[in-house]
Amino acid sequence: MVARTVQLCPPTDPLQLESGKTLGPIQVSYETYGTLSPQRDNAIFICHALTGDAHVAGRHHDDEKKPGWWDGFIGPGKGIDTDRYFVICANVLGGCMGTTGPSSFDPDSGNPYGPAFPFLTISDIVSLHKRLVDWLGINKLLAVVGGSLGGMQVLEWAARYPQGLAAAVVLASGSRLNAQGIAFNAVGRRAIYTDPAFRDGNYYDQSEKPRFGLALARMIAHITYLSEQSIELKFGRRLQHSEDLTYDLRKETEFQIESYLHYQGKRFVERFDANSYLLLTRAMDYFNLEMKHGPLPDALGKTDARFLVVSYDTDWLFPTTQSQVLVRALLEAKRHVTFAELESPHGHDAFLIDSELPMLKDLVEPFLARTHEASAIRHA
């Protein structure tokens, strides 16, 4: 594993954003795993989800508490085998994990960008990552892989850079967020906006940050990542601190599920920035592949990439029906597509929680191997 930071998009060649604005220079934080082949034909780009980062697998040091967020799926002998493939994962533009975002310092003012950071779209995120791939000297990726918001990025890669990838792996995602997902994002952002410590996004020089609003936003979002089945199995109606109800409104965590959500909110504010959360949830809301690239068969029919589309039966944020829309469009476009709905009690989070189980590996491993073999034959 190698963790690096590179500065791209100098003022002489800034990143052109979809909003019409430009941004540069941009610092990009990324990690790589495995070895790039002499032919440079084994590179896989991992697109992380909403609150993820570039640290996708392994540990930076022996005493690190947790490995990367997809460690069960990426590594030697795993679903994406780093003994065979060169894996790249970069933090998204607008994030807060090393790549330029609202908490970064604006070179013009010397202060954090804060609310002055430009509006972002999924297309902007992918544009920056394409620059990183070009900078690494890779002309064509073997695959682009991602779940949820990461899956949206994969679809944008396929539509925007159709010759830039040989395969696309889309997990628990879709060509757009449904109205229910937009609604939950809106409530989460409102929680941040109404936190007195938010100060219209100008809170970086304050001792008090909008932690209550951000924690509440995370609690709301986390509910959408779970399923009714997973909540019932893990918590049910069990009480947290006693066997009897207290009949006390001042007690905020009487049930175990309440305590769990509060814990998730508390942990989240320790690692994430409120302005980044606002930006990235809005980017997710705005994503609509058809609106930008035309009907799905046309948008996805430009590429010769092979597709693997995976959904989970208890995911109600990106239900299987959304994956089936993608599959039908790919079939209409006469593209190579493999589809599977996997069983899991874990809802939307299944693509993360179940990553160590063989069912995803059994799909992805042969899919990538055949793609690599086919790519090698074409270039022989």
C-alpha positions as CSV (number, residue, x, y, z in Angstrom):
1,M,0.0,0.0,0.0
2,V,1.3,3.5,-1.0
3,A,-0.5,6.7,0.2
4,R,0.3,9.8,-1.7
5,T,-0.8,13.3,-2.4
6,V,-0.4,15.1,-5.8
7,Q,-1.2,18.6,-6.9
8,L,-3.1,18.7,-10.2
9,C,-5.0,21.3,-12.2
10,P,-2.6,24.3,-12.0
11,P,-4.0,27.8,-12.4
12,T,-2.9,27.6,-16.1
13,D,-5.1,24.5,-16.6
14,P,-7.8,24.5,-13.9
15,L,-10.6,22.0,-13.7
16,Q,-13.6,23.1,-15.6
17,L,-16.6,22.5,-13.4
18,E,-20.1,21.6,-14.6
19,S,-21.5,24.8,-13.0
20,G,-19.3,26.9,-15.3
21,K,-16.7,27.8,-12.6
22,T,-13.1,26.6,-12.6
23,L,-11.0,25.3,-9.7
24,G,-7.2,24.9,-9.4
25,P,-4.8,24.0,-8.1
26,I,-6.3,20.9,-6.6
27,Q,-4.6,18.6,-4.1
28,V,-5.6,14.9,-4.6
29,S,-5.1,12.3,-1.9
30,Y,-4.9,8.7,-3.2
31,E,-3.6,5.2,-2.3
32,T,-2.4,2.4,-4.5
33,Y,-2.1,-1.3,-3.9
34,G,-0.3,-4.0,-5.9
35,T,1.9,-3.4,-8.9
36,L,1.2,-1.8,-12.3
37,S,2.0,-4.2,-15.1
38,P,4.6,-3.3,-17.7
39,Q,1.7,-3.1,-20.2
40,R,-0.2,-0.9,-17.8
41,D,-3.3,-3.0,-18.4
42,N,-4.2,-4.2,-14.9
43,A,-5.3,-0.9,-13.2
44,I,-8.6,-0.9,-11.3
45,F,-10.0,2.4,-10.0
46,I,-12.2,2.2,-6.9
47,C,-14.8,4.9,-6.4
48,H,-15.7,5.3,-2.8
49,A,-19.2,6.1,-1.4
50,L,-20.5,9.3,0.2
51,T,-18.4,9.4,3.4
52,G,-15.6,7.1,2.4
53,D,-12.0,7.9,1.6
54,A,-8.9,6.7,-0.3
55,H,-7.9,4.3,2.4
56,V,-9.7,1.3,0.9
57,A,-7.7,-1.6,2.3
58,G,-4.9,-2.6,4.7
59,R,-3.5,-0.7,7.6
60,H,-1.1,2.3,7.4
61,H,0.7,1.0,10.5
62,D,0.5,-2.0,12.8
63,D,-1.4,-0.2,15.6
64,E,-4.1,1.3,13.4
65,K,-7.4,0.2,14.9
66,K,-9.3,-0.5,11.7
67,P,-8.2,-1.5,8.2
68,G,-9.4,0.3,5.1
69,W,-13.2,0.4,4.5
70,W,-13.2,-2.4,1.9
71,D,-10.5,-4.5,3.4
72,G,-12.6,-7.7,3.2
73,F,-12.8,-7.3,-0.6
74,I,-9.5,-5.8,-1.7
75,G,-6.1,-7.4,-1.0
76,P,-4.0,-10.5,-1.8
77,G,-6.2,-13.4,-2.8
78,K,-9.5,-11.4,-2.2
79,G,-12.3,-10.4,-4.6
80,I,-10.1,-7.8,-6.1
81,D,-6.7,-9.5,-5.9
82,T,-3.8,-7.0,-5.4
83,D,-1.4,-9.7,-6.3
84,R,-2.8,-9.5,-9.8
85,Y,-4.2,-6.0,-10.1
86,F,-3.0,-2.5,-9.5
87,V,-5.7,-0.8,-7.4
88,I,-6.2,2.9,-7.1
89,C,-8.5,4.8,-4.8
90,A,-8.7,8.5,-4.4
91,N,-10.6,10.8,-2.1
92,V,-13.3,12.7,-3.9
93,L,-13.2,16.4,-4.8
94,G,-15.0,18.3,-2.1
95,G,-14.2,15.7,0.6
96,C,-12.3,16.2,3.8
97,M,-9.8,13.4,3.7
98,G,-6.9,15.0,1.9
99,T,-8.3,16.0,-1.5
100,T,-9.2,19.7,-1.9
101,G,-12.6,20.6,-0.3
102,P,-14.3,23.3,1.7
103,S,-12.0,22.8,4.7
104,S,-8.9,23.3,2.5
105,F,-7.1,26.6,2.3
106,D,-8.0,28.8,-0.6
107,P,-4.6,29.9,-2.1
108,D,-6.1,33.3,-3.0
109,S,-7.4,34.2,0.5
110,G,-5.2,32.0,2.7
111,N,-8.3,30.9,4.6
112,P,-10.4,27.8,4.3
113,Y,-12.8,27.9,1.4
114,G,-15.8,27.2,3.6
115,P,-19.1,28.1,1.8
116,A,-17.1,29.8,-1.0
117,F,-16.1,26.4,-2.3
118,P,-17.8,25.9,-5.7
119,F,-20.8,23.7,-6.2
120,L,-19.8,20.2,-7.3
121,T,-21.4,17.4,-9.4
122,I,-20.5,13.7,-9.9
123,S,-19.1,14.7,-13.3
124,D,-16.7,17.1,-11.6
125,I,-15.5,14.3,-9.2
126,V,-14.9,12.0,-12.1
127,S,-13.2,14.6,-14.2
128,L,-10.6,15.1,-11.5
129,H,-10.1,11.4,-11.0
130,K,-9.6,11.0,-14.8
131,R,-6.8,13.6,-14.5
132,L,-5.2,11.6,-11.8
133,V,-5.3,8.4,-13.9
134,D,-3.8,10.3,-16.8
135,W,-1.1,11.7,-14.5
136,L,-0.3,8.1,-13.5
137,G,0.3,7.3,-17.1
138,I,-2.6,4.9,-17.5
139,N,-4.4,5.2,-20.8
140,K,-7.2,2.7,-20.1
141,L,-8.4,1.2,-16.8
142,L,-9.1,-2.5,-16.6
143,A,-12.2,-1.6,-14.5
144,V,-13.9,1.1,-12.5
145,V,-15.7,-0.3,-9.4
146,G,-17.9,1.4,-6.9
147,G,-21.0,1.2,-4.7
148,S,-23.7,3.7,-3.9
149,L,-22.3,7.2,-4.7
150,G,-19.3,5.3,-6.0
151,G,-21.5,3.4,-8.4
152,M,-22.8,6.7,-9.8
153,Q,-19.2,7.6,-10.5
154,V,-18.7,4.3,-12.3
155,L,-21.7,5.1,-14.6
156,E,-20.4,8.6,-15.2
157,W,-17.0,7.1,-16.1
158,A,-18.6,4.8,-18.7
159,A,-20.7,7.6,-20.2
160,R,-18.1,10.3,-20.1
161,Y,-15.0,8.3,-21.0
162,P,-16.3,5.3,-22.9
163,Q,-12.9,4.3,-24.2
164,G,-11.2,4.7,-20.8
165,L,-12.3,1.5,-19.2
166,A,-12.7,-2.2,-20.1
167,A,-15.2,-3.0,-17.4
168,A,-17.6,-1.3,-15.0
169,V,-18.8,-2.8,-11.7
170,V,-21.8,-1.1,-10.3
171,L,-22.9,-2.1,-6.8
172,A,-26.1,-1.0,-4.9
173,S,-26.5,2.1,-7.1
174,G,-28.4,3.6,-10.0
175,S,-28.6,6.2,-12.7
176,R,-30.2,8.6,-10.4
177,L,-31.3,9.0,-6.7
178,N,-35.0,8.5,-6.2
179,A,-37.3,11.1,-4.6
180,Q,-37.2,9.3,-1.2
181,G,-33.4,9.4,-1.2
182,I,-33.4,13.1,-2.0
183,A,-35.9,13.7,0.8
184,F,-33.7,12.1,3.4
185,N,-30.7,14.1,2.1
186,A,-32.7,17.3,2.4
187,V,-33.6,16.6,6.1
188,G,-30.0,15.8,6.9
189,R,-28.8,19.1,5.3
190,R,-31.5,21.0,7.2
191,A,-30.2,19.6,10.5
192,I,-26.8,21.1,9.6
193,Y,-28.2,24.4,8.4
194,T,-30.2,24.9,11.6
195,D,-27.3,24.2,14.0
196,P,-26.4,27.6,15.5
197,A,-22.7,26.6,15.3
198,F,-23.0,26.3,11.5
199,R,-22.6,30.0,11.0
200,D,-23.5,29.8,7.2
201,G,-20.6,27.5,6.8
202,N,-18.0,29.9,8.4
203,Y,-17.1,27.8,11.4
204,Y,-13.5,26.8,10.8
205,D,-12.0,29.4,13.1
206,Q,-14.6,28.7,15.9
207,S,-14.1,26.4,18.8
208,E,-17.6,25.1,18.5
209,K,-18.3,23.3,15.2
210,P,-21.8,22.2,13.9
211,R,-21.4,18.8,15.5
212,F,-25.0,18.4,16.7
213,G,-26.4,19.1,13.2
214,L,-23.9,16.9,11.5
215,A,-24.4,14.0,13.9
216,L,-28.2,14.3,13.3
217,A,-27.6,14.2,9.6
218,R,-25.6,11.1,9.9
219,M,-28.2,9.4,12.1
220,I,-30.9,10.2,9.5
221,A,-28.7,8.9,6.7
222,H,-27.7,5.8,8.6
223,I,-31.3,4.7,8.8
224,T,-31.5,4.6,5.0
225,Y,-28.4,2.3,4.9
226,L,-30.0,-0.3,7.1
227,S,-33.0,-2.6,6.5
228,E,-36.0,-3.4,8.7
229,Q,-34.7,-6.9,8.9
230,S,-31.3,-5.9,10.1
231,I,-32.6,-3.5,12.7
232,E,-35.0,-6.0,14.1
233,L,-32.3,-8.7,14.2
234,K,-29.7,-6.5,15.8
235,F,-31.9,-4.4,18.2
236,G,-35.6,-5.1,18.1
237,R,-37.3,-3.2,20.9
238,R,-34.6,-4.1,23.5
239,L,-33.8,-1.4,26.1
240,Q,-30.3,-0.1,26.5
241,H,-29.8,0.4,30.2
242,S,-32.5,-1.5,32.1
243,E,-35.3,-4.0,31.7
244,D,-38.0,-1.5,32.4
245,L,-39.3,1.6,30.7
246,T,-38.4,4.9,32.6
247,Y,-41.3,7.1,31.5
248,D,-38.8,9.9,31.3
249,L,-38.7,12.2,28.2
250,R,-35.2,13.4,29.2
251,K,-33.7,10.0,28.5
252,E,-32.7,10.1,24.8
253,T,-31.2,6.6,24.5
254,E,-33.7,4.3,26.2
255,F,-33.8,1.8,23.3
256,Q,-30.7,0.1,21.9
257,I,-31.4,1.4,18.5
258,E,-31.4,4.9,19.8
259,S,-28.0,4.4,21.5
260,Y,-26.6,2.9,18.3
261,L,-27.7,5.9,16.1
262,H,-26.3,8.4,18.7
263,Y,-23.0,6.5,18.6
264,Q,-22.9,6.6,14.8
265,G,-23.5,10.3,14.9
266,K,-20.8,10.9,17.5
267,R,-18.2,8.9,15.6
268,F,-19.1,10.6,12.4
269,V,-18.4,14.2,13.6
270,E,-14.9,13.1,14.7
271,R,-13.9,12.4,11.1
272,F,-16.1,14.4,8.7
273,D,-16.7,18.0,7.7
274,A,-20.2,19.5,7.6
275,N,-19.6,21.6,4.5
276,S,-18.3,18.5,2.7
277,Y,-21.4,16.6,3.7
278,L,-23.6,19.4,2.2
279,L,-21.7,19.4,-1.1
280,L,-21.5,15.7,-1.6
281,T,-25.2,14.9,-0.7
282,R,-26.2,17.7,-3.2
283,A,-23.9,16.1,-5.9
284,M,-25.7,12.8,-5.3
285,D,-29.1,14.5,-5.6
286,Y,-28.1,16.2,-8.9
287,F,-26.8,13.1,-10.6
288,N,-29.1,12.1,-13.5
289,L,-27.3,10.1,-16.2
290,E,-30.1,10.5,-18.7
291,M,-30.4,14.3,-18.3
292,K,-26.7,14.8,-19.1
293,H,-26.0,12.0,-21.6
294,G,-29.3,11.2,-23.1
295,P,-31.4,8.0,-22.9
296,L,-29.7,5.2,-20.9
297,P,-29.1,2.9,-23.9
298,D,-27.4,5.8,-25.7
299,A,-25.5,7.0,-22.6
300,L,-24.2,3.5,-21.8
301,G,-24.0,2.2,-25.4
302,K,-21.0,4.4,-26.3
303,T,-18.6,2.1,-24.5
304,D,-17.4,-1.4,-25.2
305,A,-16.9,-2.0,-21.5
306,R,-18.3,-5.1,-19.9
307,F,-20.7,-4.4,-17.1
308,L,-21.4,-6.2,-13.8
309,V,-24.4,-4.8,-12.0
310,V,-25.2,-6.0,-8.4
311,S,-28.2,-5.2,-6.2
312,Y,-29.2,-6.4,-2.7
313,D,-32.7,-7.6,-2.0
314,T,-33.2,-5.5,1.2
315,D,-31.7,-2.3,-0.2
316,W,-34.5,0.3,-0.2
317,L,-32.2,3.3,-0.9
318,F,-31.2,1.8,-4.3
319,P,-33.7,-1.0,-4.8
320,T,-33.2,-3.8,-7.3
321,T,-35.7,-2.1,-9.7
322,Q,-33.1,0.6,-10.3
323,S,-30.4,-1.9,-11.2
324,Q,-32.8,-3.6,-13.5
325,V,-33.4,-0.4,-15.4
326,L,-29.6,-0.2,-16.0
327,V,-29.5,-3.8,-17.2
328,R,-32.4,-3.4,-19.6
329,A,-30.7,-0.3,-21.0
330,L,-27.5,-2.2,-21.5
331,L,-29.2,-5.1,-23.2
332,E,-31.0,-2.7,-25.5
333,A,-27.6,-1.1,-26.3
334,K,-26.3,-4.7,-27.0
335,R,-23.6,-4.3,-24.3
336,H,-22.1,-7.2,-22.3
337,V,-23.8,-7.2,-18.9
338,T,-24.0,-9.6,-16.0
339,F,-26.6,-9.0,-13.3
340,A,-27.2,-10.5,-9.9
341,E,-29.4,-9.7,-6.9
342,L,-27.8,-10.9,-3.8
343,E,-29.6,-11.8,-0.6
344,S,-28.6,-10.0,2.6
345,P,-30.3,-8.7,5.7
346,H,-28.1,-5.6,5.8
347,G,-29.9,-3.3,3.4
348,H,-27.9,-0.7,1.4
349,D,-24.8,-1.3,3.6
350,A,-24.6,-4.9,2.4
351,F,-22.0,-4.1,-0.3
352,L,-19.7,-3.0,2.6
353,I,-20.8,-5.3,5.5
354,D,-20.9,-8.5,3.4
355,S,-17.7,-7.8,1.5
356,E,-15.9,-10.7,3.3
357,L,-18.5,-13.2,2.2
358,P,-17.8,-15.3,-0.9
359,M,-21.0,-14.3,-2.8
360,L,-19.5,-11.0,-4.1
361,K,-16.1,-12.4,-4.6
362,D,-17.6,-15.2,-6.6
363,L,-19.1,-12.7,-9.0
364,V,-16.3,-10.1,-9.3
365,E,-13.2,-12.4,-9.4
366,P,-14.1,-14.3,-12.6
367,F,-15.6,-11.2,-14.2
368,L,-12.4,-9.3,-13.8
369,A,-10.3,-12.3,-14.8
370,R,-12.3,-12.7,-18.1
371,T,-12.1,-9.0,-18.8
372,H,-8.3,-9.0,-18.3
373,E,-8.0,-12.1,-20.5
374,A,-10.1,-10.5,-23.2
375,S,-8.2,-7.3,-23.0
376,A,-4.9,-9.2,-23.4
377,I,-6.2,-11.0,-26.5
378,R,-7.3,-7.8,-28.2
379,H,-3.9,-6.3,-27.7
380,A,-1.9,-9.4,-28.6
